[in-house]
Amino acid sequence: MLKSVATLLIALAIIPFFAAAAQETTPTPTARQGGMFENRNNANAQATDEAPYDLSEIAQLRAEDGGFVLGDPDAPITIVEFADWACSHCQDYAPVMQQLIETYVVTGMARFEYRIFPTSGGETTLLAGRVLECIDNERDGAFWELHTALYELAAAGSFDERVIKLIAPAYDLDNETVLDCAEDEATTQVEVDTALAYEVGVRGTPTLRVRYGTFKQAGNLEVIVVD
C-alpha cells in the first residue's frame, strides 16, 4: 500500500505537465445536439459516456461538511479539486482528472472530492452548484451525472442561467421547487466549498490539494500538491 500511495503522490506531482499537454492535444468536449436534458436517462448517458469509467461502479459519498466525494471511504488519500465548470483551464484539465479517477479512485487507492469554487462563472456557477445540490438531495448520484455534462455545456458556450434553470425536469423534478431550493439560504454547499478554498489558500481554479487518512479520520487539507 505504501508503494501505491507513493506512486499516486508522484503522479500528482507531475499532473501540471499532463495538463499542459492536454490543453494542446485533447479536443475540447462539446455538447451534442438534441436536448441534453430531455430526460434523466439521456442526461445520465450524456454525463458518463465521455468518462473512461462507470459512475455507477464508484461509491458516491458526502463529506462531513457536505462536499461531493467519489471513491472508497477506506482509501488512504483524498484528492481534492477546487474548480469552476465555466473555467477554461478547468475544462482543459477535466480529461486529466478523469484519468486520475480511473487510475486511482476506481482501483480504491484514493478518493476524489470536488469543491465548487466560482471563479470564471461567478453567479452562474453559484446557481449551478446550488441547483445540482438540490437535485442530488432528491436523486442520489445526480451531482456526478451532471458534473461532466456541465463541463460540456460550458465548453460549448451554453453554460448560462437559462440552461441551468432547465436541468430539473430531466430528473422528473418540479422546476419551481428546485429553483426555490436553490434560493434557500439553507442551500449552502457552494458557500462551504468557497470558504474551504480560502481557508486552505486557494485563489484560482483548477487547484488540487491532498488529504491523508480514511474518510472518517480525514483531517484538514494541510498538504499542497498542485497549484
N, C-alpha and C positions, 0 to 999 in steps of 0.2 A: 504493500500500500504506500509506504514512504517513497519508493521509487516512482510509483504512479503519480503521486502528488508533486514530486519534484519535476516530473515531465510536464505536468499541467502548468506549473509556475513558469517553466522555461517557455512553454508555448505562449503563455500570456505576455511574457516579456517581449516577444518578437511580433506580437499582433500588429503594432503600428506599421511594420514593413508589409504584412499581408494586406492591411487596409489600404495602404498607398497603391499596392498592385491592383487591388480590387477596383479602385477609382479609375484606373487606366484601362483595365481589361474586362471587367464584369459588366454586361449590359444592365442598364437600369430597368428594374421590373416595371411593367406597365399594367394598368387596369384593363381588363377585357371589355369588349362591347357587350351589351345585352343585359345590363342590370345586375350588378354585383350583389345587391341587397334585395333581390326579388323574393327570396325565401331563405329559411335557415339552412337548408341543405346546400343550396347554391353558395351561400356565404361561407359555409364550412369548407366546401370544396375549393373555393377561391383562395381562402386563407391558408390552406395547407398544401396545395399542390406545388407551390414554389419551394417549400421547405424540404430538405433531404431526410426528414424524419416524420414520424406519425405522432401528432399531438396526443392522440387517444392512448398511446402506449407509455406516456410520461406522466408521473404523478404531478398534479396541479394543486398547489398549496397557497395559503395566505400567511404571511409573516405576522408576528405579534402585533405590529402596527398596521397590518392590512396589505402590505406590499405583495405584489403578484410574483409567485415563485413556481418554477418548473424543476422537478427532479426529486431524487431520493432524499427523504428527510434525514437519513443517516449518512449522507455523503459528507466527507470531511471538510469540504471547501464550498463556499458560495461565491459565484462570480456575479457581481452586481454592476448592471449597466444603467447609467443615467442618460436618458436620451429623449428626443422630441421627434415624433413622426414627420414633422414638417422640415426638420433639419436635413439639408442636402448631404452633409457628411455622414449623418446617421443612416440615411438611405444607402449611401455607398458602403457603409460599414455592415449593413444588415446581412449580406451573404457571409461575411466573416463570422458574425455571431451565430448564424445558422450552422456553420461548420463546427464552431466551438461546441454548440449544443449537441450536435450529432456525435462528436468525438468524445466529449467528457460527461455531458449530462445524461444522454441516453445510456451510456455504459455505467452510470452510477458513481463516477469519480467526483462529480461536482453537481451543484445546483445552479440554476440561473435565476436571477432576481431582476426584474425590470422596474426601474423607477422613472416615473414620468416627470420630466423637468422641462417646462415650457421655455423655449428659447426663441427659435425662428417662428414657431407657430403662435406664440403669445396666447391671446384669449381663445383662439380656435383650439389649440392643444389643451388648454384648461377645460373647455367644454367637452372635447373628445374624451379626455380622461374621466370626467365625471359621468358622461353617458355610458362609457364602457363599464365603469364600476357599477352603475345602476343595473345595466343589463346582466352583468356577471352575477349580481346578487340574486337575480331571478333565474338565470340559466347558467349553471356551472360550466365553466370552460369557455364561455363566450368571449372573455377577455383575450385569451390566447388565439382563438379563431380569428378575431378581428384585428389583433395586433399586426399580423402580416398584411392584412387587407388595407389597413390604414397607411402603411408604407407605400403600397402600390398606388393608392389614391393620391398620396402626396407627390409621388414621382410623376404621376400623370397630370399633375396640376389641378386635381379635384378635391384637395383637402381644404374644405371651407365649411362654414357654419351651416349652410343649406344642406349639404350632403350629410354632415354629422347628425343633423336632426331627422334624417330619414332612415337611420340604422335600425331603430326599434322594431318596425314591422317585419323585418327579416327574421326576427325571433318570436313572431306572433305576440308581441307586446304592444300595449297601447302607447302611442307616441306621446300623448299629453302626459300620461303617467310617468313615463321615463324622463321627459323634459322637466316635469315638476320635481322629480327626484334629483335631477342634475342641478337644479337651482336651490335645493335644500341645503342649508348650512351644515347639516349633519353629513353630507356627502363630501368627504374631506381628503380622499387618498392622494389626489394631486398635490394638495397643500402639504400633506405629511411628507410626500416624496421630495417636494421642493425644499422643505425645512431641513430634511436629512441631507440633501445635497449641499446646502450652505453650511450645515454643521460639520461636514467632513471636508470642506474646502473645494467643492466642485463649483466651477464657474462657467463651464461650457459643455457642449454636447458634440459627440458622444464622449463619455468618460467612464472608465472602469475602475472598480475597487474590488478587493477580495476580502472575504470574511472567513475565519477559521472556526472550526467546531461544528458539531451536528446541529440540526435545526433547533433543538431545544436548548442547546448550550451556546449558541452563537452570541458573540459579543458585539461590540461596536466595530465599525469599519475603520480599523486602525492602520491597515497596510495599503499603501498606494501602489498600484500595479501599473496602470496605464493612464495617461492623460492625453 
